[in-house]
Structure formats: structure tokens, C-alpha cells
Amino acid sequence: MSVDGSALRECLARFTSGVTVVTTRTPEGPHGLTVSAFTSVSLEPPLVLISVNRTSRAADFLRNNSFCVNILSASQLDLALHFAGQRPDPTAALCWEEPGDGPPRLRDSLAQLSCTPWARHDGGDHLLYLGEVRRLDFRDEEPLVVHRRQFHQLDDLSSVARA
């Protein structure tokens, strides 16, 4: 049985997830890309995985470079749209943090995971990058989430059970 790509995209859009912008340093300066496919892989060693369309400019930039996974807060919708190429944000240049010991990061993100390259794998029309987390920072705020290709805020964070 063959699965239609648009039907698969529609099916997967039912999975609610956080919004991340992956940032790295390029010869032209810092570069960012909104990435919907991000997951933790291992606690020992601390590994995360991102999936990037192989035709994206970022796919080349990430080849051997350290990168930062910035998990966006609800107040960072404009940055999510900017780095997804949907809406230019003239203030985006003001959002960069340039730590001397790692990749560029986005100021005021809900969480930041700075990574060094661990492995890269073929993933069909995407490339899968594993990164070893070398530094992390996080805050307690509301996340920005995506569901059915729409951005949302979680207005009610009441818990129904511990995960």
C-alpha cells in the first residue's frame, strides 16, 4: 500500500508539538530555521535529533557546525514566522545572543540546547542531525505550540496526570 505524501502530512499535523528554531553560525553570520521535527534521543550521552529538508540552505550550514535548538515561548510567534520564511521581522536581528563558547542562540527562548555534531543520517527528503547537548538553559513560561499547521498558546496548563 502506497501512502500519499499530502495525506501523511495531514495525518501528522494532528500531533501537537513545541516550536523550535535551530540556529548556527555561517560565513555570513548567524542563521536560523524553524524546525518542526525535534526530539530527545538519549540521556547518556545527552543527544537530540532534528530533521531538516535536504534542499534547505540550513542543511549545508549544519553539516559540521555546532547548533542550538531554541524552544520558543508563546511570546515568540513573530520569530517562529520569521525563521519559517513566512513573515519578515525587522527586529529579528536584535534577538541573537552570541556566546563565545557555542553557537548563536535566540534571546528569551523558553529553552536552549547548544549541541555539537554527533551524526548525520539520510532520512528520505530530509537529513537527520544528531547533536550532543553541551549546554542547556531553560525558563518556566508558556510554550508556543503547533497543531494542524497552526500556532497556538496553551492557555490552560492544568495537569491531568504526570507523564
C-alpha positions as CSV (number, residue, x, y, z in Angstrom):
1,M,0.0,0.0,0.0
2,S,1.3,3.4,-1.0
3,V,0.9,6.4,1.3
4,D,0.2,9.7,-0.3
5,G,2.6,12.5,0.9
6,S,-0.2,15.1,1.4
7,A,-2.3,12.6,3.4
8,L,0.7,11.7,5.6
9,R,1.3,15.4,6.2
10,E,-2.3,15.9,7.2
11,C,-2.3,12.9,9.5
12,L,0.9,14.0,11.2
13,A,-0.5,17.6,11.7
14,R,-2.7,16.0,14.4
15,F,0.4,15.6,16.6
16,T,0.8,18.7,18.7
17,S,4.4,19.8,19.4
18,G,6.5,22.6,20.6
19,V,8.1,25.0,18.1
20,T,11.8,25.2,17.7
21,V,14.2,27.4,15.8
22,V,17.6,25.8,15.1
23,T,20.4,28.3,14.9
24,T,24.0,28.0,13.7
25,R,26.9,30.2,12.6
26,T,27.6,30.6,8.9
27,P,30.2,32.6,6.9
28,E,27.6,35.3,6.6
29,G,26.7,35.4,10.3
30,P,24.1,33.7,12.4
31,H,21.4,31.7,10.6
32,G,18.1,30.2,11.9
33,L,15.4,27.9,10.7
34,T,12.1,26.9,12.2
35,V,12.2,23.2,12.6
36,S,9.1,21.1,13.5
37,A,10.8,17.7,13.8
38,F,12.8,17.7,17.0
39,T,13.1,15.0,19.7
40,S,15.3,13.8,22.5
41,V,17.2,10.6,21.7
42,S,19.3,9.8,24.7
43,L,20.1,11.0,28.2
44,E,23.6,9.3,28.3
45,P,25.1,10.7,26.3
46,P,22.7,13.6,26.0
47,L,21.5,13.5,22.4
48,V,18.8,15.3,20.5
49,L,17.7,14.9,16.8
50,I,16.5,17.5,14.3
51,S,15.2,16.8,10.8
52,V,15.9,19.3,8.1
53,N,14.7,19.3,4.5
54,R,17.7,18.4,2.4
55,T,17.0,21.2,-0.1
56,S,17.2,23.8,2.7
57,R,20.2,26.1,2.9
58,A,20.4,25.2,6.6
59,A,21.2,21.6,5.6
60,D,24.6,22.7,4.3
61,F,25.2,25.0,7.2
62,L,24.6,22.2,9.7
63,R,26.9,19.7,8.1
64,N,29.8,20.0,10.5
65,N,28.7,23.0,12.6
66,S,27.5,23.2,16.2
67,F,23.9,24.3,16.5
68,C,21.4,25.4,19.1
69,V,17.8,24.2,19.4
70,N,15.8,27.1,20.7
71,I,12.4,26.0,22.1
72,L,10.1,29.0,21.6
73,S,7.9,30.6,24.2
74,A,4.4,31.8,23.5
75,S,5.7,35.4,23.2
76,Q,8.0,34.4,20.2
77,L,5.4,33.8,17.5
78,D,6.9,36.6,15.3
79,L,10.3,34.8,15.4
80,A,8.7,31.4,14.5
81,L,7.1,33.0,11.5
82,H,10.3,34.9,10.5
83,F,12.6,31.9,10.6
84,A,10.0,29.8,8.8
85,G,10.2,32.4,6.0
86,Q,6.5,33.4,6.4
87,R,6.8,36.9,7.7
88,P,9.9,39.1,7.7
89,D,10.5,40.5,11.2
90,P,12.7,43.6,11.2
91,T,13.5,43.1,14.9
92,A,14.8,39.6,14.3
93,A,18.4,40.8,14.2
94,L,18.0,42.0,17.8
95,C,17.2,38.6,19.1
96,W,20.7,37.0,18.8
97,E,22.9,36.0,21.7
98,E,26.5,35.2,20.7
99,P,28.0,33.1,23.5
100,G,31.8,32.8,23.0
101,D,31.8,29.1,23.6
102,G,29.0,27.8,21.3
103,P,26.5,28.5,18.5
104,P,24.4,31.6,18.3
105,R,21.1,31.4,20.3
106,L,17.8,33.3,20.4
107,R,17.4,35.6,23.4
108,D,14.3,34.9,25.6
109,S,13.7,31.4,24.3
110,L,11.8,29.0,26.6
111,A,14.8,26.6,26.4
112,Q,18.1,26.4,24.6
113,L,20.1,23.3,23.9
114,S,23.6,24.0,22.4
115,C,24.9,21.0,20.6
116,T,28.0,19.7,18.8
117,P,27.5,17.4,15.8
118,W,27.2,13.7,16.7
119,A,26.0,12.1,13.5
120,R,24.1,12.8,10.3
121,H,21.8,10.3,8.5
122,D,19.8,10.1,5.4
123,G,16.1,10.5,6.0
124,G,14.5,10.4,2.6
125,D,13.8,14.0,1.5
126,H,15.2,15.2,4.9
127,L,18.6,14.9,6.7
128,L,18.6,13.8,10.3
129,Y,21.1,15.5,12.5
130,L,22.0,14.1,15.9
131,G,23.6,16.6,18.3
132,E,25.3,16.1,21.6
133,V,23.9,18.7,24.1
134,R,26.9,20.6,25.6
135,R,25.0,23.4,27.3
136,L,21.3,24.0,28.3
137,D,19.3,26.7,29.7
138,F,15.5,26.9,30.4
139,R,12.8,29.0,31.9
140,D,9.3,28.4,33.2
141,E,6.9,30.1,30.7
142,E,4.2,29.2,28.4
143,P,5.4,27.4,25.2
144,L,4.4,28.1,21.6
145,V,2.9,25.0,20.1
146,V,1.9,23.9,16.6
147,H,-1.2,21.8,15.9
148,R,-2.7,21.2,12.4
149,R,-0.1,23.6,11.0
150,Q,-1.4,26.5,13.1
151,F,0.5,28.1,16.0
152,H,-1.2,28.1,19.4
153,Q,-0.7,29.1,23.0
154,L,-1.6,26.8,25.8
155,D,-3.9,28.9,27.9
156,D,-4.6,26.1,30.4
157,L,-1.6,24.3,31.7
158,S,-3.6,22.3,34.3
159,S,-2.2,18.8,34.5
160,V,-4.4,15.8,34.2
161,A,-1.6,13.2,35.1
162,R,2.1,13.1,35.5
163,A,3.8,11.9,32.3
